[in-house]
Amino acid sequence: KISTVLLFTAAATTNGFSAPSASSNAQLKADLLQRIRTLKELKERDGDFTIEFGVKGGEIDKKSRAPQKVDFYTISEDVGKAADEVIGITSELEKCSPTDNPTQYLGDKEKGNEAPLNGEWKLLFTTAADANFSKNSKRGSASVKNVVNACKGSITNVIDFQGESTADDETIPAKKAPLVK
C-alpha cells in the first residue's frame, strides 16, 4: 500500500472540510506536521533515496507500471521509524475525518466546485517512488502538488523542480537506498 499525505492549500476550496472540532484532531494534525519535519531532518542527516526515472531508475514496476513503494529503513533505522510514525498518525487522522465522502461530486460538471477534493493539494509525504525527489538524484529535488478539477474529474500532478541536480556534488551525503520490490 502506498501512503501519501497532502496538505490542503489556500488555492483549494473548503467544501466538505472543516477545522477539526476536537482538540485531539488538532493535536494529531500538529503531531503529523512535526513528525514530517523530523523525518525531513533525519533524511538530511542520514541521506536520501536516489530514485531515477522509469523502470531502470526504480521509479515504477516493470510489470504493472505502478509506482514502487519506498522503504525508509534502507536509509537508516531512525528514518524508517520516523516514516512509520508519519504513517501511523495519518491512519489515526483518517479515522476521524469529518468528510464522509471525499470524492463526492468528482466528475460532476454541475456540482464539481462543491467537491471536497476540488482545488490544489501540496504533497508532504509519500511512500510512492515516482513522487519522491532527492537532490542526490539526476532528477534533482522537487516539490509536488496535485490540482483537482472536480468538474472535469481530473487530477493533475505538478512537479516543480528546484533547480539543477547536485548528484555529482560531493558535499551532499548521497546514499543509494534500494526500493521495496
Rosetta blueprint (number, residue, H / E / L):
1 K L
2 I L
3 S L
4 T E
5 V E
6 L E
7 L E
8 F E
9 T L
10 A L
11 A L
12 A L
13 T L
14 T L
15 N L
16 G L
17 F L
18 S L
19 A L
20 P L
21 S L
22 A L
23 S H
24 S H
25 N H
26 A H
27 Q H
28 L H
29 K H
30 A H
31 D H
32 L H
33 L H
34 Q H
35 R H
36 I H
37 R H
38 T H
39 L H
40 K H
41 E H
42 L H
43 K H
44 E H
45 R H
46 D H
47 G L
48 D L
49 F L
50 T L
51 I L
52 E E
53 F L
54 G L
55 V L
56 K L
57 G L
58 G E
59 E L
60 I E
61 D L
62 K L
63 K L
64 S L
65 R L
66 A L
67 P E
68 Q L
69 K E
70 V L
71 D L
72 F H
73 Y H
74 T H
75 I L
76 S L
77 E H
78 D H
79 V H
80 G H
81 K H
82 A H
83 A H
84 D H
85 E H
86 V H
87 I H
88 G H
89 I H
90 T H
91 S H
92 E H
93 L H
94 E H
95 K H
96 C L
97 S L
98 P L
99 T L
100 D L
101 N L
102 P L
103 T L
104 Q L
105 Y L
106 L L
107 G L
108 D L
109 K L
110 E L
111 K L
112 G H
113 N H
114 E H
115 A L
116 P L
117 L L
118 N L
119 G E
120 E E
121 W E
122 K E
123 L E
124 L E
125 F E
126 T E
127 T L
128 A E
129 A H
130 D H
131 A H
132 N L
133 F L
134 S L
135 K L
136 N L
137 S L
138 K L
139 R L
140 G L
141 S L
142 A E
143 S E
144 V E
145 K E
146 N E
147 V E
148 V E
149 N E
150 A L
151 C L
152 K L
153 G L
154 S E
155 I E
156 T E
157 N E
158 V E
159 I E
160 D E
161 F E
162 Q L
163 G L
164 E L
165 S L
166 T L
167 A L
168 D L
169 D L
170 E L
171 T L
172 I L
173 P L
174 A L
175 K L
176 K L
177 A L
178 P L
179 L L
180 V E
181 K L
